[in-house]
């Protein structure tokens, strides 16, 4: 936790000075307890921007390949990230996310599954995880984290009830996407 706080402090200065980061909607962040952060994914700076904007440590799902990079993989683990195998149902990643949420932690996920210049379609995994975890969902819209423009983190209103069930995960993915799209 100490390392995370130090890294967040350094990253926050970087994001404010070099990216001109602005944050809107902090009043929407739960004071405590577990919640799932669902956001669009523009660039490698996205987890940094979210981690700097939110007052709680965020445990991000990150593609497994990043953990294979010497030194960087260790850094990700120290920051609380955990690997997910993309393009398949990764039960280990799901169990890890559920464990963290059960412990009262905050888990972050990028349902597009990859970085995109514009908002892409959301995979059903985030919708399934939200149902299974039964925790509030915090939608976050990220703007201009790619390139040299001033970046913005827009935090939406917390979602406590989901308008879909386990047989409607495609509908759930569209619902979560729409909530993030409203913030962009």
C-alpha positions in Angstrom: 0.0 0.0 0.0 2.9 2.4 0.8 4.4 1.8 -2.6 1.1 2.4 -4.3 0.6 5.7 -2.5 4.1 6.9 -3.4 3.6 5.8 -7.1 0.2 7.5 -7.2 1.7 10.8 -5.8 4.5 10.8 -8.5 2.0 9.8 -11.2 -0.4 12.5 -10.1 2.2 15.2 -10.5 3.2 13.8 -13.9 -0.5 13.7 -15.1 -1.2 17.2 -13.9 2.0 18.8 -15.2 2.4 16.9 -18.5 -1.1 15.9 -19.4 -3.0 18.7 -17.7 -5.3 16.1 -16.1 -8.7 17.3 -14.9 -11.2 15.2 -12.9 -15.0 15.6 -12.9 -17.5 13.7 -10.8 -15.5 12.9 -7.7 -18.7 13.3 -5.7 -19.9 10.1 -7.4 -17.1 7.9 -5.9 -18.3 5.7 -3.0 -16.7 6.6 0.3 -15.7 3.0 1.0 -16.5 -0.6 0.3 -15.9 -2.6 -2.9 -16.9 -1.4 -6.3 -16.0 -2.2 -9.9 -14.6 0.5 -12.1 -15.6 0.2 -15.8 -13.9 2.5 -18.3 -13.0 3.0 -21.9 -9.5 2.3 -23.0 -7.6 4.9 -25.1 -4.0 4.5 -24.1 -1.4 3.0 -21.7 -2.1 6.1 -19.4 -5.7 5.0 -18.7 -4.9 3.0 -15.5 -2.6 5.8 -14.4 -5.3 8.4 -14.9 -7.9 6.4 -13.0 -5.5 5.5 -10.2 -4.6 9.2 -9.8 -8.2 10.3 -9.9 -9.8 7.9 -7.4 -9.1 8.1 -3.7 -8.9 4.3 -3.4 -6.3 1.8 -4.7 -7.6 0.2 -7.9 -6.6 -3.4 -8.7 -6.6 -3.5 -12.5 -7.0 -6.5 -14.7 -4.2 -6.2 -17.3 -3.3 -8.3 -20.3 -1.1 -11.2 -19.3 1.6 -10.2 -21.9 2.5 -7.1 -19.8 3.5 -9.4 -16.9 6.1 -11.1 -19.1 8.1 -7.8 -19.6 11.1 -8.0 -17.2 10.8 -5.5 -14.4 7.5 -4.1 -15.7 5.6 -7.2 -14.7 7.0 -7.0 -11.2 6.0 -3.3 -11.0 2.5 -4.1 -12.1 2.2 -6.7 -9.4 3.5 -4.3 -6.8 0.8 -1.8 -7.9 -1.9 -4.4 -7.5 -2.6 -5.3 -11.1 -3.3 -8.9 -12.0 -3.1 -10.8 -15.3 -6.0 -11.7 -17.6 -5.7 -13.9 -20.7 -7.6 -12.1 -23.4 -9.9 -13.7 -25.9 -10.9 -16.5 -23.6 -12.7 -16.9 -20.3 -9.9 -16.6 -17.8 -11.3 -18.2 -14.6 -8.2 -17.3 -12.6 -8.6 -13.6 -13.4 -12.3 -13.7 -12.6 -11.6 -15.5 -9.2 -8.9 -12.9 -8.4 -11.3 -10.0 -9.2 -14.0 -11.6 -7.1 -11.6 -12.2 -4.2 -10.5 -8.6 -4.2 -14.1 -7.3 -4.3 -15.0 -9.7 -1.5 -12.2 -8.2 0.5 -13.7 -4.7 0.0 -11.2 -3.6 -2.6 -11.8 -1.7 -5.9 -11.3 -3.6 -9.2 -10.7 -1.8 -12.5 -11.6 -3.3 -15.9 -11.5 -2.1 -19.5 -14.3 -4.0 -21.2 -13.2 -3.1 -24.7 -10.3 -5.5 -24.1 -7.8 -3.4 -25.9 -6.8 0.2 -26.5 -8.9 2.0 -29.1 -9.0 5.6 -30.5 -12.8 5.7 -30.3 -15.2 3.9 -28.0 -15.4 0.2 -29.1 -17.8 -2.5 -28.2 -17.7 -3.9 -24.7 -17.1 -7.6 -24.1 -19.6 -9.5 -22.0 -17.0 -10.3 -19.3 -17.4 -7.1 -17.4 -21.2 -7.5 -17.4 -20.8 -11.1 -16.1 -18.3 -10.0 -13.4 -20.6 -7.2 -12.3 -23.5 -9.6 -11.8 -21.4 -12.3 -10.1 -19.7 -9.8 -7.7 -22.9 -8.0 -6.9 -21.1 -4.8 -6.1 -21.7 -1.2 -7.3 -20.3 -0.2 -10.6 -18.5 3.1 -11.2 -18.5 4.1 -14.9 -15.5 6.3 -15.9 -15.0 8.1 -19.2 -11.4 8.9 -20.2 -10.8 11.7 -22.7 -7.4 12.5 -24.5 -5.2 10.2 -22.5 -3.6 9.4 -25.9 -1.3 12.1 -27.3 -0.5 15.6 -25.9 -3.9 17.1 -25.4 -5.3 17.9 -21.9 -6.7 14.7 -20.5 -9.9 14.4 -18.6 -11.3 11.8 -16.2 -15.1 11.9 -16.0 -16.6 9.8 -13.2 -20.3 8.9 -13.6 -23.0 8.1 -11.1 -22.7 4.8 -9.3 -24.8 2.0 -10.6 -26.3 -0.1 -7.8 -28.8 -2.2 -9.8 -28.2 -3.8 -13.1 -31.1 -4.0 -15.7 -30.0 -7.4 -17.0 -29.5 -11.0 -15.7 -27.0 -13.8 -16.4 -29.0 -14.7 -19.6 -28.6 -11.2 -21.0 -24.9 -10.5 -20.9 -24.9 -9.0 -24.4 -27.5 -6.5 -23.1 -25.4 -5.9 -20.0 -22.3 -5.2 -22.1 -24.3 -2.6 -24.2 -25.7 -1.1 -20.9 -22.3 -0.6 -19.4 -21.0 0.8 -22.8 -23.8 3.3 -22.9 -23.1 4.5 -19.3 -19.4 5.1 -20.3 -20.4 6.7 -23.6 -22.6 9.2 -21.8 -19.5 10.5 -20.0 -17.6 11.1 -23.2 
